[in-house]
Amino acid sequence: MHSAATAPTLSHVLWPARDSDAARWMRAAILVSLGVAAMAIAAKVRIPMWPVPITLQTLAVLTIGAAYGAGLGMTTMLAYLVVGAMGFDIFTSSSAETNGIAYMLGGSGGYLVGFVLAAGVLGWLARKGWDRSIPMMALAMLIGSALIYIPGLLWLNIQPYSQGWSWTIANGLTPFLIGDALKLALAALVMPALWSLYKK
């Protein structure tokens, strides 16, 4: 039995780490690569929604954090940012012409920092078993979403084109609340369901 403070994450039970350093490094490299690929795909998926289309990226951030744990989750997000900084078109609003460091220093930069923070906290909460029940996973998702929005809004508000906090909230938070609520509900159902399937 594992204590609540040391509960394994989903990635640990589905693919346990081996004793050898080489096997552990290979496992980590593969999981990080898969996570970066999932982030890149999720960033470009657009689902029609009112008032704005939604992407699956925040859902990917939070579920990767919960499934991987704090260390590997944060490493995956940092790797995603490194790949993006190299100029690959893997961010939500990036393009072949607008990407890399310039994109990261723009209005979306704070949210990207929030990805790292949120993945770390979701991974830490998962190690406490929060991803095993719907109410606790929903609360974890809410905390993770706040950790994405806080640096995101702070950074957006200091951009040269910002017109103050009312503008920042109206453009950087309000349009996405409905979509984020749906994604929160989905993750709160899916993660505990995966644990239930594993136990069976």
N, CA, C and O of each residue as an XYZ file, in Angstrom:
800
protein
N       0.838     -1.201      0.000
C       0.000      0.000      0.000
C       0.875      1.254      0.000
O       1.941      1.280      0.615
N       0.417      2.272     -0.685
C       1.120      3.540     -0.721
C       0.390      4.536      0.157
O      -0.841      4.571      0.175
N       1.143      5.343      0.884
C       0.512      6.405      1.653
C      -0.004      7.473      0.716
O       0.391      7.537     -0.448
N      -0.901      8.324      1.235
C      -1.461      9.389      0.400
C      -0.387     10.331     -0.105
O      -0.536     10.953     -1.156
N       0.722     10.434      0.669
C       1.776     11.368      0.293
C       2.680     10.794     -0.784
O       3.426     11.529     -1.430
N       2.614      9.464     -0.982
C       3.512      8.840     -1.952
C       2.748      7.977     -2.953
O       3.288      6.992     -3.457
N       1.525      8.328     -3.241
C       0.731      7.560     -4.199
C       1.396      7.605     -5.567
O       1.859      8.666     -5.986
N       1.456      6.483     -6.270
C       2.065      6.495     -7.604
C       1.183      7.219     -8.602
O      -0.038      7.273     -8.450
N       1.805      7.766     -9.608
C       1.027      8.392    -10.678
C       0.613      7.326    -11.683
O       1.076      6.187    -11.627
N      -0.261      7.713    -12.599
C      -0.747      6.767    -13.594
C       0.384      6.247    -14.464
O       0.395      5.070    -14.826
N       1.341      7.111    -14.806
C       2.460      6.663    -15.639
C       3.333      5.652    -14.909
O       3.923      4.775    -15.541
N       3.422      5.762    -13.593
C       4.246      4.825    -12.823
C       3.617      3.432    -12.770
O       4.328      2.428    -12.822
N       2.299      3.369    -12.666
C       1.672      2.051    -12.586
C       1.540      1.405    -13.963
O       1.586      0.181    -14.078
N       1.376      2.214    -15.005
C       1.257      1.658    -16.350
C       2.609      1.302    -16.954
O       2.715      0.370    -17.750
N       3.646      2.054    -16.569
C       5.004      1.794    -17.063
C       5.985      2.034    -15.918
O       6.576      3.110    -15.822
N       6.160      1.046    -15.057
C       7.032      1.223    -13.889
C       8.473      1.505    -14.303
O       8.968      0.967    -15.294
N       9.128      2.352    -13.531
C      10.537      2.657    -13.783
C      11.391      1.454    -13.390
O      11.148      0.818    -12.364
N      12.382      1.150    -14.207
C      13.272      0.025    -13.931
C      14.435      0.462    -13.044
O      14.625      1.648    -12.774
N      15.203     -0.527    -12.601
C      16.293     -0.238    -11.677
C      17.488      0.438    -12.349
O      18.154      1.266    -11.728
N      17.764      0.103    -13.589
C      18.958      0.627    -14.236
C      18.771      2.083    -14.649
O      17.675      2.503    -15.020
N      19.864      2.845    -14.578
C      19.814      4.251    -14.975
C      19.435      4.403    -16.441
O      18.665      5.295    -16.796
N      19.974      3.537    -17.293
C      19.696      3.632    -18.728
C      18.211      3.443    -18.999
O      17.627      4.170    -19.803
N      17.596      2.467    -18.330
C      16.171      2.209    -18.538
C      15.327      3.368    -18.045
O      14.334      3.727    -18.678
N      15.710      3.956    -16.924
C      14.964      5.094    -16.387
C      15.067      6.300    -17.306
O      14.078      6.995    -17.539
N      16.276      6.552    -17.834
C      16.466      7.681    -18.737
C      15.682      7.481    -20.031
O      15.084      8.421    -20.555
N      15.690      6.249    -20.541
C      14.961      5.971    -21.779
C      13.453      6.142    -21.554
O      12.764      6.719    -22.395
N      12.945      5.648    -20.435
C      11.526      5.812    -20.108
C      11.164      7.290    -20.038
O      10.161      7.718    -20.607
N      11.991      8.070    -19.333
C      11.717      9.498    -19.184
C      11.748     10.204    -20.533
O      10.892     11.040    -20.820
N      12.736      9.867    -21.364
C      12.863     10.512    -22.674
C      11.656     10.219    -23.553
O      11.158     11.103    -24.249
N      11.185      8.969    -23.519
C      10.026      8.602    -24.339
C       8.771      9.308    -23.835
O       7.990      9.825    -24.634
N       8.571      9.336    -22.517
C       7.383      9.988    -21.969
C       7.394     11.494    -22.245
O       6.364     12.079    -22.579
N       8.558     12.106    -22.104
C       8.656     13.546    -22.394
C       8.358     13.807    -23.869
O       7.638     14.749    -24.199
N       8.903     12.988    -24.744
C       8.658     13.163    -26.182
C       7.177     13.005    -26.515
O       6.621     13.775    -27.299
N       6.547     12.003    -25.911
C       5.116     11.810    -26.134
C       4.318     12.992    -25.594
O       3.344     13.423    -26.212
N       4.729     13.513    -24.445
C       4.047     14.660    -23.867
C       4.173     15.903    -24.722
O       3.201     16.636    -24.903
N       5.369     16.146    -25.252
C       5.577     17.302    -26.135
C       4.732     17.160    -27.397
O       4.131     18.131    -27.857
N       4.687     15.958    -27.954
C       3.868     15.723    -29.145
C       2.390     15.958    -28.838
O       1.674     16.557    -29.639
N       1.937     15.483    -27.674
C       0.542     15.687    -27.284
C       0.233     17.170    -27.121
O      -0.839     17.632    -27.511
N       1.176     17.916    -26.543
C       0.982     19.363    -26.375
C       0.889     20.057    -27.727
O       0.044     20.930    -27.922
N       1.749     19.675    -28.654
C       1.759     20.299    -29.980
C       0.455     20.035    -30.720
O      -0.093     20.932    -31.360
N      -0.039     18.806    -30.631
C      -1.304     18.463    -31.294
C      -2.465     19.198    -30.623
O      -3.322     19.767    -31.299
N      -2.486     19.181    -29.290
C      -3.578     19.817    -28.545
C      -3.635     21.316    -28.815
O      -4.711     21.912    -28.808
N      -2.472     21.924    -29.053
C      -2.430     23.371    -29.303
C      -3.117     23.737    -30.608
O      -3.654     24.837    -30.741
N      -3.105     22.831    -31.564
C      -3.636     23.145    -32.897
C      -5.065     22.642    -33.105
O      -5.692     22.971    -34.112
N      -5.581     21.859    -32.176
C      -6.965     21.394    -32.277
C      -7.890     22.525    -31.845
O      -7.766     23.043    -30.735
N      -8.802     22.902    -32.706
C      -9.748     23.975    -32.388
C     -11.176     23.432    -32.461
O     -11.617     22.940    -33.500
N     -11.877     23.531    -31.353
C     -13.250     23.057    -31.263
C     -14.177     24.270    -31.269
O     -14.034     25.150    -30.420
N     -15.126     24.338    -32.206
C     -16.045     25.486    -32.238
C     -16.775     25.639    -30.909
O     -17.326     24.678    -30.374
N     -16.771     26.845    -30.394
C     -17.341     27.089    -29.068
C     -17.665     28.567    -28.952
O     -16.994     29.397    -29.565
N     -18.667     28.901    -28.188
C     -18.996     30.299    -27.926
C     -18.398     30.697    -26.584
O     -18.525     29.932    -25.628
N     -17.743     31.873    -26.459
C     -17.632     32.942    -27.459
C     -16.413     32.791    -28.368
O     -16.310     33.491    -29.375
N     -15.487     31.888    -28.028
C     -14.315     31.672    -28.883
C     -14.076     30.174    -29.001
O     -14.460     29.418    -28.109
N     -13.441     29.727    -30.104
C     -13.087     28.312    -30.194
C     -12.131     27.933    -29.062
O     -11.366     28.767    -28.577
N     -12.182     26.687    -28.654
C     -11.285     26.241    -27.586
C     -10.282     25.237    -28.149
O     -10.569     24.508    -29.099
N      -9.106     25.220    -27.540
C      -8.112     24.195    -27.855
C      -8.058     23.227    -26.681
O      -8.656     23.467    -25.632
N      -7.345     22.147    -26.871
C      -7.225     21.141    -25.811
C      -5.929     21.301    -25.028
O      -5.552     20.412    -24.265
N      -5.242     22.435    -25.213
C      -3.905     22.537    -24.639
C      -3.890     22.565    -23.114
O      -3.090     21.861    -22.497
N      -4.756     23.363    -22.494
C      -4.750     23.386    -21.032
C      -5.147     22.021    -20.471
O      -4.643     21.602    -19.429
N      -6.049     21.332    -21.165
C      -6.409     19.974    -20.750
C      -5.187     19.064    -20.816
O      -4.964     18.253    -19.917
N      -4.397     19.199    -21.880
C      -3.185     18.397    -22.021
C      -2.181     18.720    -20.918
O      -1.584     17.812    -20.341
N      -1.991     20.002    -20.622
C      -1.056     20.410    -19.571
C      -1.394     19.743    -18.245
O      -0.534     19.154    -17.589
N      -2.649     19.847    -17.869
C      -3.056     19.394    -16.545
C      -3.105     17.873    -16.448
O      -2.755     17.309    -15.411
N      -3.532     17.206    -17.512
C      -3.564     15.750    -17.459
C      -2.159     15.153    -17.542
O      -1.882     14.136    -16.907
N      -1.277     15.774    -18.315
C       0.115     15.310    -18.347
C       0.744     15.469    -16.974
O       1.430     14.565    -16.497
N       0.517     16.611    -16.335
C       1.048     16.810    -14.992
C       0.550     15.757    -14.027
O       1.332     15.198    -13.258
N      -0.751     15.479    -14.061
C      -1.329     14.488    -13.152
C      -0.828     13.082    -13.459
O      -0.570     12.302    -12.542
N      -0.690     12.754    -14.730
C      -0.278     11.400    -15.118
C       1.209     11.164    -14.918
O       1.623     10.041    -14.630
N       2.020     12.208    -15.066
C       3.473     12.053    -15.026
C       4.070     12.301    -13.648
O       5.113     11.734    -13.322
N       3.440     13.127    -12.842
C       4.066     13.551    -11.591
C       4.763     14.888    -11.787
O       4.958     15.341    -12.915
N       5.135     15.511    -10.678
C       5.656     16.879    -10.725
C       6.926     17.008    -11.558
O       6.998     17.846    -12.457
N       7.931     16.180    -11.264
C       9.221     16.316    -11.934
C       9.138     16.091    -13.426
O       9.600     16.917    -14.214
N       8.550     14.976    -13.815
C       8.473     14.637    -15.240
C       7.473     15.547    -15.958
O       7.658     15.876    -17.130
N       6.421     15.949    -15.258
C       5.453     16.861    -15.862
C       6.077     18.212    -16.178
O       5.887     18.745    -17.271
N       6.824     18.770    -15.222
C       7.489     20.054    -15.462
C       8.561     19.931    -16.527
O       8.733     20.826    -17.355
N       9.281     18.818    -16.504
C      10.309     18.590    -17.530
C       9.690     18.560    -18.922
O      10.257     19.096    -19.875
N       8.533     17.933    -19.031
C       7.836     17.861    -20.319
C       7.439     19.249    -20.802
O       7.600     19.568    -21.980
N       6.918     20.079    -19.893
C       6.526     21.435    -20.283
C       7.744     22.277    -20.668
O       7.686     23.054    -21.621
N       8.830     22.126    -19.939
C      10.051     22.858    -20.283
C      10.584     22.408    -21.641
O      11.054     23.224    -22.433
N      10.509     21.102    -21.903
C      10.945     20.591    -23.213
C      10.064     21.154    -24.319
O      10.553     21.494    -25.397
N       8.777     21.251    -24.055
C       7.838     21.840    -25.024
C       8.217     23.289    -25.322
O       8.188     23.713    -26.478
N       8.571     24.044    -24.291
C       8.962     25.434    -24.494
C      10.284     25.530    -25.257
O      10.452     26.421    -26.090
N      11.206     24.636    -24.985
C      12.483     24.639    -25.695
C      12.269     24.360    -27.186
O      12.844     25.031    -28.043
N      11.438     23.366    -27.477
C      11.153     23.046    -28.881
C      10.484     24.237    -29.563
O      10.809     24.567    -30.704
N       9.546     24.883    -28.859
C       8.906     26.062    -29.415
C       9.871     27.209    -29.619
O       9.792     27.925    -30.617
N      10.793     27.389    -28.663
C      11.780     28.462    -28.774
C      12.704     28.251    -29.965
O      13.266     29.211    -30.492
N      12.861     27.014    -30.388
C      13.705     26.707    -31.543
C      13.032     27.071    -32.864
O      13.645     26.971    -33.927
N      11.775     27.492    -32.794
C      11.099     27.952    -33.999
C      10.064     27.013    -34.571
O       9.475     27.308    -35.611
N       9.830     25.895    -33.925
C       8.812     24.976    -34.435
C       7.420     25.531    -34.139
O       7.189     26.130    -33.089
N       6.516     25.326    -35.061
C       5.159     25.873    -34.962
C       4.300     24.949    -34.094
O       3.504     24.167    -34.615
N       4.463     25.040    -32.769
C       3.753     24.127    -31.880
C       2.929     24.848    -30.819
O       2.377     24.202    -29.928
N       2.837     26.163    -30.898
C       2.033     26.915    -29.944
C       0.648     27.188    -30.529
O       0.437     27.072    -31.736
N      -0.283     27.549    -29.659
C      -1.676     27.706    -30.071
C      -1.846     28.703    -31.209
O      -2.486     28.397    -32.214
N      -1.277     29.889    -31.055
C      -1.479     30.945    -32.061
C      -0.243     31.200    -32.895
O      -0.174     32.202    -33.607
N       0.732     30.314    -32.821
C       1.947     30.518    -33.612
C       1.703     30.106    -35.054
O       0.701     29.467    -35.376
N       2.635     30.482    -35.911
C       2.570     30.116    -37.320
C       3.990     29.986    -37.832
O       4.948     30.197    -37.089
N       4.123     29.642    -39.088
C       5.462     29.527    -39.672
C       6.190     30.858    -39.629
O       7.419     30.894    -39.567
N       5.432     31.964    -39.663
C       6.036     33.295    -39.660
C       6.197     33.864    -38.256
O       7.118     34.642    -38.006
N       5.308     33.484    -37.336
C       5.319     34.038    -35.977
C       5.480     32.900    -34.982
O       4.503     32.263    -34.589
N       6.702     32.653    -34.583
C       6.951     31.573    -33.640
C       8.258     31.848    -32.891
O       8.804     32.949    -32.964
N       8.741     30.856    -32.187
C      10.015     30.976    -31.502
C       9.992     31.944    -30.329
O       8.951     32.174    -29.714
N      11.155     32.505    -30.031
C      11.317     33.396    -28.885
C      10.405     34.610    -28.985
O       9.839     35.046    -27.983
N      10.260     35.160    -30.189
C       9.418     36.341    -30.368
C       7.988     36.051    -29.940
O       7.357     36.879    -29.282
N       7.477     34.898    -30.305
C       6.119     34.514    -29.905
C       6.041     34.362    -28.388
O       5.083     34.817    -27.763
N       7.040     33.728    -27.807
C       7.037     33.457    -26.369
C       7.111     34.738    -25.546
O       6.632     34.774    -24.413
N       7.700     35.775    -26.100
C       7.782     37.049    -25.393
C       6.553     37.919    -25.627
O       6.442     39.008    -25.063
N       5.642     37.444    -26.450
C       4.417     38.191    -26.725
C       3.369     37.968    -25.656
O       3.680     37.570    -24.533
N       2.126     38.229    -26.016
C       1.050     38.191    -25.033
C       0.802     36.833    -24.410
O       0.239     36.756    -23.317
N       1.206     35.759    -25.073
C       0.963     34.409    -24.559
C       2.063     33.916    -23.617
O       1.941     32.843    -23.026
N       3.128     34.693    -23.477
C       4.279     34.224    -22.713
C       3.977     33.830    -21.283
O       4.503     32.832    -20.789
N       3.140     34.598    -20.615
C       2.822     34.293    -19.223
C       2.073     32.982    -19.068
O       2.283     32.251    -18.101
N       1.205     32.688    -20.015
C       0.468     31.424    -19.964
C       1.416     30.240    -20.139
O       1.227     29.190    -19.524
N       2.432     30.413    -20.977
C       3.407     29.341    -21.177
C       4.172     29.048    -19.892
O       4.435     27.890    -19.569
N       4.526     30.097    -19.165
C       5.154     29.903    -17.853
C       4.187     29.181    -16.926
O       4.586     28.304    -16.160
N       2.922     29.554    -17.000
C       1.906     28.911    -16.176
C       1.780     27.425    -16.451
O       1.446     26.656    -15.550
N       2.045     27.004    -17.695
C       2.007     25.575    -18.014
C       2.970     24.795    -17.127
O       2.627     23.735    -16.604
N       4.170     25.325    -16.964
C       5.184     24.644    -16.161
C       4.730     24.561    -14.704
O       4.818     23.503    -14.080
N       4.251     25.670    -14.174
C       3.793     25.699    -12.783
C       2.623     24.738    -12.561
O       2.603     23.974    -11.597
N       1.653     24.793    -13.470
C       0.458     23.971    -13.317
C       0.782     22.479    -13.404
O       0.251     21.683    -12.629
N       1.648     22.098    -14.340
C       2.016     20.686    -14.467
C       2.707     20.198    -13.201
O       2.466     19.076    -12.753
N       3.564     21.037    -12.623
C       4.243     20.658    -11.393
C       3.285     20.462    -10.243
O       3.387     19.479     -9.509
N       2.356     21.382    -10.074
C       1.406     21.290     -8.962
C       0.438     20.123     -9.161
O       0.121     19.412     -8.207
N      -0.037     19.922    -10.403
C      -0.919     18.776    -10.664
C      -0.205     17.462    -10.376
O      -0.801     16.531     -9.836
N       1.072     17.389    -10.737
C       1.835     16.186    -10.453
C       2.005     15.959     -8.959
O       1.920     14.825     -8.487
N       2.243     17.021     -8.220
C       2.386     16.932     -6.765
C       1.081     16.484     -6.113
O       1.083     15.652     -5.206
N      -0.036     17.046     -6.586
C      -1.341     16.663     -6.045
C      -1.687     15.220     -6.415
O      -2.311     14.506     -5.630
N      -1.279     14.795     -7.614
C      -1.525     13.408     -8.014
C      -0.779     12.447     -7.103
O      -1.287     11.372     -6.784
N       0.420     12.825     -6.682
C       1.183     11.993     -5.761
C       0.515     11.895     -4.394
O       0.829     11.002     -3.607
N      -0.396     12.803     -4.119
C      -1.191     12.741     -2.895
C      -2.529     12.036     -3.114
O      -3.349     11.935     -2.202
N      -2.733     11.548     -4.344
C      -3.937     10.792     -4.636
C      -5.137     11.605     -5.067
O      -6.255     11.091     -5.099
N      -4.922     12.877     -5.403
C      -6.053     13.735     -5.770
C      -6.682     13.326     -7.097
O      -7.828     13.686     -7.364
N      -5.968     12.591     -7.926
C      -6.511     12.217     -9.230
C      -7.348     10.941     -9.167
O      -7.782     10.432    -10.200
N      -7.574     10.425     -7.963
C      -8.332      9.178     -7.826
C      -9.831      9.402     -7.674
O     -10.612      8.474     -7.885
N     -10.247     10.611     -7.313
C     -11.666     10.881     -7.116
C     -12.097     12.095     -7.926
O     -11.293     12.992     -8.183
N     -13.357     12.126     -8.327
C     -13.866     13.212     -9.168
C     -13.799     14.560     -8.451
O     -13.310     15.520     -9.045
N     -14.267     14.684     -7.197
C     -14.218     16.001     -6.548
C     -12.793     16.535     -6.372
O     -12.548     17.721     -6.593
N     -11.852     15.669     -5.975
C     -10.485     16.128     -5.741
C      -9.781     16.451     -7.052
O      -8.987     17.389     -7.117
N     -10.068     15.676     -8.098
C      -9.464     15.971     -9.395
C     -10.016     17.278     -9.940
O      -9.281     18.051    -10.555
N     -11.299     17.535     -9.722
C     -11.884     18.801    -10.161
C     -11.226     19.969     -9.438
O     -10.936     20.996    -10.051
N     -10.989     19.815     -8.135
C     -10.323     20.871     -7.374
C      -8.891     21.054     -7.855
O      -8.417     22.183     -7.980
N      -8.201     19.952     -8.124
C      -6.830     20.036     -8.639
C      -6.798     20.767     -9.973
O      -5.916     21.592    -10.208
N      -7.756     20.469    -10.850
C      -7.833     21.144    -12.149
C      -8.094     22.630    -11.978
O      -7.550     23.453    -12.715
N      -8.927     22.970    -11.006
C      -9.225     24.380    -10.750
C      -7.970     25.116    -10.294
O      -7.698     26.232    -10.738
N      -7.210     24.484     -9.403
C      -5.952     25.078     -8.931
C      -4.966     25.221    -10.089
O      -4.321     26.258    -10.243
N      -4.858     24.173    -10.898
C      -3.948     24.217    -12.035
C      -4.326     25.295    -13.033
O      -3.456     25.982    -13.567
N      -5.615     25.448    -13.288
C      -6.069     26.489    -14.212
C      -5.718     27.879    -13.691
O      -5.315     28.758    -14.453
N      -5.878     28.063    -12.370
C      -5.528     29.353    -11.771
C      -4.041     29.637    -11.936
O      -3.648     30.782    -12.161
N      -3.211     28.598    -11.825
C      -1.769     28.779    -11.953
C      -1.354     29.087    -13.397
O      -0.279     29.640    -13.630
N      -2.189     28.737    -14.345
C      -1.937     29.126    -15.737
C      -2.355     30.568    -15.958
O      -1.644     31.339    -16.604
N      -3.504     30.926    -15.422
C      -4.049     32.261    -15.672
C      -3.324     33.375    -14.913
O      -3.196     34.485    -15.429
N      -2.858     33.100    -13.720
C      -2.242     34.171    -12.925
C      -1.026     34.769    -13.639
O      -1.013     35.976    -13.884
N      -0.001     33.973    -13.985
C       1.121     34.570    -14.725
C       0.711     35.029    -16.120
O       1.262     35.994    -16.650
N      -0.264     34.328    -16.715
C      -0.714     34.720    -18.043
C      -1.313     36.111    -18.065
O      -0.999     36.916    -18.941
N      -2.177     36.394    -17.102
C      -2.821     37.698    -17.043
C      -1.851     38.787    -16.605
O      -1.899     39.908    -17.112
N      -0.968     38.457    -15.662
C       0.024     39.445    -15.225
C       0.910     39.878    -16.391
O       1.195     41.064    -16.553
N       1.343     38.915    -17.198
C       2.203     39.217    -18.343
C       1.437     39.961    -19.426
O       1.948     40.918    -20.009
N       0.211     39.524    -19.696
C      -0.597     40.184    -20.719
C      -0.867     41.637    -20.348
O      -0.906     42.508    -21.217
N      -1.049     41.892    -19.076
C      -1.393     43.244    -18.633
C      -0.256     44.249    -18.814
O      -0.499     45.454    -18.888
N       0.987     43.757    -18.885
C       2.111     44.697    -19.033
C       2.568     44.823    -20.492
O       3.569     45.478    -20.780
N       1.828     44.194    -21.403
C       2.159     44.340    -22.813
C       1.870     45.775    -23.269
O       0.965     46.418    -22.736
N       2.622     46.278    -24.239
C       2.441     47.675    -24.683
C       1.026     47.990    -25.151
O       0.568     49.124    -25.016
N       0.336     47.003    -25.696
C      -1.001     47.245    -26.226
C      -2.099     47.068    -25.170
O      -3.274     47.302    -25.451
N      -1.718     46.659    -23.965
C      -2.721     46.479    -22.915
C      -3.388     47.809    -22.574
O      -2.738     48.855    -22.554
N      -4.678     47.755    -22.309
C      -5.440     48.944    -21.942
C      -5.905     48.891    -20.491
O      -6.914     49.494    -20.128
N      -5.153     48.158    -19.665
C      -5.492     48.076    -18.256
C      -6.134     46.745    -17.903
O      -6.353     45.890    -18.761
N      -6.432     46.593    -16.612
C      -6.899     45.301    -16.131
C      -8.249     44.891    -16.687
O      -8.474     43.707    -16.937
N      -9.149     45.837    -16.885
C     -10.453     45.467    -17.439
C     -10.294     44.880    -18.842
O     -10.953     43.902    -19.194
N      -9.409     45.492    -19.639
C      -9.119     44.955    -20.975
C      -8.470     43.579    -20.879
O      -8.822     42.669    -21.629
N      -7.518     43.428    -19.954
C      -6.804     42.159    -19.791
C      -7.755     41.035    -19.420
O      -7.692     39.955    -20.007
N      -8.626     41.269    -18.465
C      -9.582     40.250    -18.047
C     -10.544     39.917    -19.181
O     -10.868     38.753    -19.415
N     -10.994     40.956    -19.882
C     -11.959     40.752    -20.964
C     -11.369     39.963    -22.125
O     -12.086     39.231    -22.807
N     -10.061     40.107    -22.357
C      -9.425     39.443    -23.496
C      -8.634     38.196    -23.116
O      -8.455     37.299    -23.940
N      -8.159     38.136    -21.870
C      -7.296     37.029    -21.485
C      -7.919     36.007    -20.563
O      -7.297     34.986    -20.267
N      -9.140     36.257    -20.099
C      -9.768     35.326    -19.158
C     -11.215     35.010    -19.530
O     -11.564     33.854    -19.769
N     -12.042     36.030    -19.575
C     -13.487     35.828    -19.726
C     -13.877     34.964    -20.920
O     -14.728     34.089    -20.763
N     -13.293     35.164    -22.118
C     -13.745     34.368    -23.270
C     -13.482     32.871    -23.134
O     -14.089     32.066    -23.840
N     -12.574     32.497    -22.221
C     -12.147     31.098    -22.148
C     -12.770     30.328    -20.986
O     -12.527     29.130    -20.840
N     -13.565     31.000    -20.162
C     -14.074     30.363    -18.951
C     -15.007     29.191    -19.236
O     -14.925     28.160    -18.568
N     -15.897     29.339    -20.222
C     -16.835     28.257    -20.525
C     -16.088     27.022    -21.022
O     -16.340     25.908    -20.565
N     -15.172     27.231    -21.958
C     -14.392     26.108    -22.480
C     -13.553     25.447    -21.405
O     -13.453     24.221    -21.361
N     -12.945     26.251    -20.532
C     -12.128     25.684    -19.461
C     -12.977     24.901    -18.471
O     -12.534     23.884    -17.937
N     -14.184     25.368    -18.224
C     -15.082     24.637    -17.323
C     -15.410     23.260    -17.894
O     -15.464     22.274    -17.159
N     -15.629     23.198    -19.207
C     -15.913     21.912    -19.849
C     -14.703     20.984    -19.786
O     -14.839     19.786    -19.538
N     -13.518     21.552    -20.013
C     -12.299     20.735    -19.957
C     -12.032     20.260    -18.540
O     -11.587     19.131    -18.332
N     -12.300     21.109    -17.574
C     -12.134     20.732    -16.162
C     -13.041     19.548    -15.837
O     -12.611     18.577    -15.214
N     -14.281     19.638    -16.258
C     -15.235     18.563    -15.985
C     -14.798     17.261    -16.654
O     -14.917     16.183    -16.072
N     -14.289     17.374    -17.891
C     -13.846     16.183    -18.622
C     -12.682     15.504    -17.906
O     -12.698     14.289    -17.710
N     -11.677     16.280    -17.517
C     -10.525     15.700    -16.829
C     -10.919     15.130    -15.476
O     -10.394     14.097    -15.061
N     -11.837     15.792    -14.787
C     -12.277     15.316    -13.475
C     -12.980     13.967    -13.578
O     -13.002     13.196    -12.618
N     -13.553     13.686    -14.745
C     -14.201     12.399    -14.961
C     -13.223     11.352    -15.494
O     -13.265     10.189    -15.091
N     -12.338     11.779    -16.408
C     -11.483     10.823    -17.110
C     -10.408     10.227    -16.203
O     -10.224      9.010    -16.187
N      -9.694     11.068    -15.444
C      -8.592     10.543    -14.635
C      -9.058      9.521    -13.593
O      -8.460      8.449    -13.504
N     -10.095      9.806    -12.806
C     -10.577      8.770    -11.877
C     -11.089      7.527    -12.601
O     -10.950      6.412    -12.097
N     -11.687      7.717    -13.796
C     -12.168      6.565    -14.553
C     -11.013      5.670    -14.988
O     -11.132      4.445    -14.969
N      -9.900      6.276    -15.379
C      -8.721      5.481    -15.764
C      -8.190      4.684    -14.573
O      -7.784      3.531    -14.723
N      -8.194      5.298    -13.402
C      -7.768      4.583    -12.206
C      -8.709      3.418    -11.906
O      -8.260      2.345    -11.503
N      -9.992      3.623    -12.097
C     -10.962      2.556    -11.855
C     -10.730      1.398    -12.810
O     -10.797      0.235    -12.411
N     -10.456      1.714    -14.078
C     -10.167      0.655    -15.053
C      -8.901     -0.099    -14.678
O      -8.840     -1.322    -14.799
N      -7.873      0.649    -14.214
C      -6.618      0.001    -13.842
C      -6.836     -0.974    -12.673
O      -6.305     -2.085    -12.680
N      -7.608     -0.557    -11.689
C      -7.842     -1.412    -10.515
C      -8.591     -2.672    -10.893
O      -8.382     -3.728    -10.296
N      -9.482     -2.563    -11.905
C     -10.220     -3.745    -12.341
C      -9.347     -4.709    -13.121
O      -9.822     -5.757    -13.559
